């Protein structure tokens, strides 16, 4: 029986391309190649020796690397941290005191500040929604004495209340727009306008049920009836 031999030769003489499906073999490196058409690179077929070499050099499935094994690891991490500082879904940054800046803290977690005076209030790092209780707010022209509470709107402080002395006595006569209080039945529109001449009488609803009137006290007999 005859022998079929494919095109073969030394690797140094291997052509750069070959006809489609043309098979070639390098006798010194023992590798197979198939052509893909004119001007197209050959496709290499891997034989046992090549596969064995590749498997010997490959990394284990489970292995580890230290940061020193990675080129520019520290630089890459630093750049990544800088990129994610103080941005949405990123990480919080720290100020010179090692604290998170108030601008990166949600308003719901920001506490109110208690300060001694207006100068201390003005020295605060402000943000929209910041509350400040000033114990002595007399440097505010609108505050006569005592303290006051303020809220910052992102641009300026707005006074919300004053801490004046609340132990104040107010007389009825000094209340403005108070309702009229009737202190006598004579002040009502549907009652007699005088007590004169009605001594010993009682006040009752009239027969028309439209007003009050003075009536004599009943002095007759009371009969409970029979059965």
Residue, then its C-alpha position, 0 to 999 in steps of 0.5 A: x500500500x502506498x504512503x500519503x505524505x503532506x507538505x513538509x520541511x524545516x520551520x525556517x522555510x515555512x511559507x507565510x501563507x498557503x492555499x485554503x485547507x493546505x496542510x504543512x508540517x515542520x520536521x524539526x519543530x514537529x508542528x502542523x499548520x493549515x493554510x487560510x488562503x493567499x496573503x492570510x497567516x497560517x493556523x497552527x495545530x498544537x501537537x502533544x509536545x506543544x500542549x505539554x510545554x504550555x501546561x508546564x508553564x501555565x499558572x495553577x488554577x488557585x494562586x496569589x500575587x503580592x502587590x510587588x508583582x503588579x506593575x505600578x500597583x501603588x500608583x494605580x490604587x492611589x489614582x483609583x482612590x483619588x478618582x472615587x473621593x467625595x463622589x456619588x457611590x464613591x468613598x468619603x475623603x478626610x480633611x486636615x484633621x482626619x475627619x469627613x468634611x461636613x459637605x460629604x455628610x447627609x443632612x440627616x446626620x448633621x448635628x446642631x451647633x451650640x456657640x457662645x456668640x455671633x462671631x463663633x457662629x460666623x466662624x462655623x463651616x456652613x452648609x444648607x440646613x445647619x442649625x446654630x444655637x447662639x447663647x449670646x446673640x446681642x450682636x445681632x441688631x434684631x436681638x435685644x437680649x439673650x440668645x437666638x437660634x439660626x438656620x443657614x440656607x446655604x447663603x446666609x443665616x436666618x433667625x428662627x427664634x429668640x431665647x428671651x425670658x418667657x416668665x412674662x405676666x400679661x394682663x387682660x387689658x394689654x391683650x390686643x384684639x381680644x374677644x368681648x367678654x360679657x360679665x352680666x346677664x344684662x349685657x345679653x341682647x335677649x334678657x331684661x336690661x335692668x335688675x330694678x323692680x325684680x327683687x325676689x323674682x327668678x329668671x326663666x325662658x319666656x312663653x315664646x321661647x325667644x328670650x329670658x324674663x323675670x317671673x314671680x316665684x311660685x308659692x302655690x300648692x304642689x299635688x303629686x296626683x293619685x293612682 
